[in-house]
């Protein structure tokens, strides 16, 4: 009986401890977002670094937290006009099925491309593009890639529909993009 009581109290203590750390990490992220909105990039980066030091106890909670931190970092880099660095961070943020906000990530990629190249050039590159499945993630998510040769960039994105390779041949980028949140940014 004492052993069961000890194990139960240990479990409750660890659960409360981990929730406290998670709350602290998200609090740092919220503070970082506020500083970012105020244009205080150094403070935003400091809060973000504090959030990165928090242990989110692995699995989906950790993936979700780290993807949120990557989105904040990309926004900071975007305000610093470090477009290639922002795209690099966004391109390393994978896995809508693992808690990543893929719709926000993909929209932020489009905003970054537009800031870097201008809307007209990005729109023209998308008009010429051919959609392909992303072979690295096709088995986990409905992730597609578009080679934007004029921009020197391959845009990989999540779409809320799953197409086979055969269906994709007859599915245009415009039709697929209409299903995505970033579409309104392009057209």
C-alpha positions as CSV (number, residue, x, y, z in Angstrom):
1,X,0.0,0.0,0.0
2,X,2.8,2.4,0.9
3,X,4.6,1.6,-2.3
4,X,1.5,2.3,-4.4
5,X,0.9,5.5,-2.6
6,X,4.5,6.5,-3.1
7,X,4.4,5.7,-6.9
8,X,1.1,7.7,-7.2
9,X,2.4,10.7,-5.4
10,X,5.6,10.6,-7.5
11,X,3.6,10.5,-10.7
12,X,1.4,13.4,-9.6
13,X,4.5,15.4,-8.6
14,X,6.3,14.8,-11.9
15,X,3.1,15.6,-13.9
16,X,2.7,19.0,-12.0
17,X,6.5,19.6,-12.5
18,X,6.3,19.1,-16.2
19,X,3.2,21.2,-16.6
20,X,4.9,24.0,-14.7
21,X,7.9,23.9,-17.1
22,X,5.6,23.7,-20.2
23,X,3.7,26.8,-18.9
24,X,6.9,28.6,-18.3
25,X,8.2,27.8,-21.8
26,X,4.9,29.0,-23.4
27,X,5.0,32.1,-21.2
28,X,8.5,32.9,-22.6
29,X,7.2,32.4,-26.2
30,X,4.2,34.8,-25.5
31,X,6.6,37.4,-24.1
32,X,8.8,37.0,-27.2
33,X,5.8,37.5,-29.5
34,X,4.8,40.6,-27.6
35,X,8.3,42.1,-27.9
36,X,8.4,41.1,-31.6
37,X,5.1,43.0,-32.1
38,X,6.6,46.0,-30.4
39,X,9.7,45.8,-32.7
40,X,12.0,45.0,-29.8
41,X,13.9,42.3,-31.5
42,X,16.7,41.9,-29.0
43,X,14.3,41.3,-26.2
44,X,12.2,39.0,-28.4
45,X,15.3,36.9,-29.1
46,X,16.2,36.8,-25.4
47,X,12.8,35.4,-24.4
48,X,12.9,33.0,-27.3
49,X,16.3,31.7,-26.1
50,X,14.8,31.3,-22.6
51,X,12.0,29.2,-24.1
52,X,14.5,27.0,-26.0
53,X,16.1,26.1,-22.6
54,X,12.8,24.7,-21.2
55,X,12.3,20.9,-21.2
56,X,9.0,20.1,-22.9
57,X,9.4,16.4,-22.2
58,X,9.7,15.1,-25.7
59,X,7.0,13.7,-28.1
60,X,4.3,15.9,-29.7
61,X,4.4,18.5,-26.9
62,X,8.1,19.1,-27.6
63,X,7.6,19.1,-31.4
64,X,4.7,21.6,-31.1
65,X,6.7,23.9,-28.8
66,X,9.9,23.8,-31.0
67,X,7.9,24.5,-34.1
68,X,6.2,27.5,-32.4
69,X,9.7,28.7,-31.4
70,X,10.9,28.2,-35.1
71,X,8.0,30.3,-36.3
72,X,8.9,33.1,-33.8
73,X,12.5,32.9,-34.8
74,X,11.6,33.2,-38.5
75,X,9.5,36.2,-37.8
76,X,12.4,37.9,-36.0
77,X,14.7,37.1,-38.9
78,X,12.1,38.4,-41.3
79,X,12.0,41.7,-39.4
80,X,15.8,41.8,-39.5
81,X,15.5,41.3,-43.3
82,X,17.5,38.1,-43.1
83,X,15.3,36.3,-45.6
84,X,17.5,33.4,-46.5
85,X,17.9,32.6,-42.8
86,X,14.2,32.8,-42.2
87,X,13.5,30.4,-45.1
88,X,16.2,28.0,-43.7
89,X,14.5,28.0,-40.3
90,X,11.0,27.5,-41.8
91,X,12.3,24.7,-44.1
92,X,13.6,22.8,-41.0
93,X,10.1,22.9,-39.4
94,X,8.4,19.6,-40.5
95,X,5.4,17.6,-39.6
96,X,1.9,18.8,-39.5
97,X,1.0,15.4,-38.0
98,X,3.5,16.0,-35.2
99,X,2.0,19.3,-34.0
100,X,3.6,21.8,-36.4
101,X,1.4,24.6,-37.6
102,X,2.0,24.0,-41.2
103,X,-0.5,26.5,-42.5
104,X,1.2,29.3,-40.6
105,X,4.7,28.1,-41.6
106,X,3.7,28.0,-45.3
107,X,2.1,31.4,-45.2
108,X,5.3,32.8,-43.5
109,X,7.4,31.2,-46.3
110,X,5.3,33.1,-48.9
111,X,5.6,36.4,-47.0
112,X,9.3,35.9,-46.8
113,X,9.6,35.1,-50.6
114,X,7.5,38.2,-51.4
115,X,9.6,40.4,-49.1
116,X,12.8,39.0,-50.7
117,X,11.7,39.0,-54.4
118,X,8.5,41.1,-54.7
119,X,5.0,39.9,-55.3
120,X,5.1,40.1,-59.1
121,X,8.2,37.9,-59.3
122,X,6.9,35.3,-56.8
123,X,3.5,35.2,-58.5
124,X,5.2,34.7,-61.9
125,X,7.4,31.9,-60.5
126,X,4.3,30.1,-59.0
127,X,2.4,30.4,-62.3
128,X,5.2,28.5,-64.1
129,X,5.8,25.9,-61.4
130,X,5.0,22.2,-61.5
131,X,3.8,20.5,-58.3
132,X,5.5,17.3,-57.1
133,X,5.1,15.1,-54.0
134,X,7.8,15.6,-51.4
135,X,9.3,12.1,-51.2
136,X,10.7,12.7,-47.7
137,X,7.3,13.4,-46.1
138,X,4.8,11.9,-48.5
139,X,4.1,9.0,-46.3
140,X,3.3,11.2,-43.2
141,X,1.7,14.3,-44.5
142,X,0.1,15.7,-47.7
143,X,3.3,17.6,-48.5
144,X,4.0,18.9,-51.9
145,X,6.9,20.7,-53.4
146,X,7.2,23.3,-56.2
147,X,10.5,24.2,-57.8
148,X,10.6,27.9,-58.2
149,X,13.6,28.1,-60.5
150,X,13.3,31.9,-61.0
151,X,13.7,32.3,-57.3
152,X,16.3,29.6,-56.7
153,X,14.0,28.0,-54.1
154,X,12.0,24.8,-53.7
155,X,8.8,25.6,-51.9
156,X,7.5,22.6,-49.9
157,X,4.0,23.0,-48.4
158,X,1.2,21.1,-46.7
159,X,-2.1,20.8,-48.5
160,X,-5.2,19.6,-46.7
161,X,-5.9,17.0,-49.4
162,X,-4.0,13.8,-50.2
163,X,-3.3,13.1,-53.9
164,X,-1.6,10.1,-55.4
165,X,1.2,10.5,-57.9
166,X,-1.3,9.8,-60.7
167,X,-3.8,12.3,-59.5
168,X,-1.1,14.9,-59.1
169,X,-0.2,14.7,-62.8
170,X,-3.6,16.2,-63.7
171,X,-3.9,18.5,-60.7
172,X,-2.7,22.0,-61.3
173,X,-0.8,24.1,-58.8
174,X,-3.5,26.7,-58.9
175,X,-6.1,24.1,-58.0
176,X,-4.0,22.7,-55.2
177,X,-3.0,26.1,-53.9
178,X,-6.6,27.2,-53.6
179,X,-6.9,24.6,-50.8
180,X,-4.1,26.3,-48.9
181,X,-4.1,29.3,-46.6
182,X,-1.2,30.9,-48.5
183,X,-3.2,31.2,-51.7
184,X,-4.7,34.5,-50.8
185,X,-1.2,35.9,-50.4
186,X,-0.2,35.1,-53.9
187,X,-3.3,35.9,-56.0
